[in-house]
Amino acid sequence: MCLSLRVKLLHRAVDGVYRSQLRPLGLGPSQFTLLVALANRPGTSAAELGRPLRMEKSTLSRTLARLRKAGLVAAAASGGLELTAEGRARLRAALPAWQRAQELAESLLGESFAAALDAAIARVRRRRHSTS
C-alpha cells in the first residue's frame, strides 16, 4: 500500500474520532479548528486564517459559510472575522468533546506513534521552510 493511501486511511480514522465527539455539538473538526483560530486571532481575514492551517481556499470558504449561517462567526468591525457570542459559547461547550477526541485518538494511535507523528510534521515544516 502506498504512503499516500496509508496517510489517507489514517486521516479518515482519526477524523472519524473527532467527528463522533464534536457532532453532538453541531460541529465538525474543521469548524472547530476555525473557531479556535478565530478565538485566538479575532479580526483576522479569511485568507490570514487559512494560511497557517494550510486549508484549501474552497474548503475554507465553505466551512466559514457554514459557521456564518449557524451564527457562530460574523464580520468584525475591522473588516475581518470574529466569533459571535454564540460562537464563543459553542467553542467553550465543545472543548471537553475535543479533549475526549484527543484522548481517544491518542489511545487509538498509541503514544509512541503520536510522538513520531509530531516529529514527522516538524520535519516536513522545516523542509518546506528551507525550500521557500
SVG drawing of the C-alpha trace seen along z (x, -y; Angstrom):
<svg xmlns="http://www.w3.org/2000/svg" viewBox="-28 -48 44 50">
<polyline fill="none" stroke="black" stroke-width="0.4" points="0.0,0.0 1.5,-3.4 2.3,-6.0 -0.4,-8.4 -3.2,-5.9 -1.9,-4.9 -1.9,-8.6 -5.5,-9.0 -6.7,-5.9 -5.1,-7.2 -6.7,-10.6 -10.1,-9.1 -9.8,-7.0 -8.6,-9.9 -11.1,-12.4 -13.9,-10.0 -12.9,-10.1 -13.1,-13.9 -16.4,-13.9 -18.1,-11.5 -17.2,-13.6 -18.0,-17.0 -21.1,-16.0 -23.5,-16.3 -22.4,-20.0 -23.2,-20.6 -19.5,-20.9 -17.1,-19.1 -13.3,-19.1 -12.6,-21.8 -15.3,-24.0 -13.9,-23.5 -10.4,-24.4 -11.6,-27.6 -13.5,-28.6 -10.3,-28.1 -8.2,-30.1 -10.7,-33.0 -10.9,-32.9 -7.1,-33.3 -7.0,-35.9 -10.2,-37.9 -10.5,-40.3 -8.4,-38.0 -9.3,-37.9 -10.3,-34.6 -7.0,-34.4 -4.9,-35.0 -6.9,-32.4 -6.5,-29.7 -2.8,-30.2 -1.3,-28.7 -3.9,-25.9 -3.0,-25.0 -6.7,-24.9 -7.6,-25.0 -9.5,-28.1 -12.7,-26.3 -12.7,-24.3 -12.1,-27.4 -14.9,-29.4 -17.4,-26.5 -16.6,-26.0 -16.7,-29.7 -20.1,-30.0 -21.5,-27.2 -20.2,-28.9 -21.7,-32.2 -25.0,-30.6 -25.1,-28.9 -24.5,-32.4 -21.1,-31.4 -18.9,-33.8 -19.6,-37.3 -17.8,-40.2 -15.7,-42.2 -15.6,-46.0 -12.0,-45.7 -13.2,-44.0 -12.0,-40.6 -13.9,-37.8 -14.8,-37.2 -16.7,-34.8 -20.2,-35.8 -21.4,-35.4 -23.0,-32.1 -19.7,-31.1 -17.7,-31.7 -20.3,-29.7 -20.3,-26.8 -16.5,-26.7 -16.5,-26.6 -19.1,-23.8 -17.0,-21.9 -13.7,-22.0 -14.5,-18.9 -15.6,-16.9 -12.4,-17.9 -10.3,-16.9 -12.1,-13.5 -11.4,-13.1 -7.7,-13.9 -7.6,-11.2 -9.4,-8.6 -7.2,-9.4 -4.0,-9.1 -5.3,-5.9 -6.1,-4.6 -2.7,-5.5 -0.5,-4.9 1.7,-7.3 4.8,-6.5 3.1,-6.9 1.7,-10.3 5.2,-11.4 6.5,-10.1 3.8,-12.0 4.8,-15.2 8.4,-14.6 7.3,-13.9 5.2,-17.1 8.1,-19.2 10.4,-17.6 8.0,-18.5 7.6,-22.1 11.4,-22.5 11.9,-21.2 9.1,-23.3 10.5,-26.5 14.0,-25.7 12.9,-25.4 10.7,-28.6"/>
</svg>
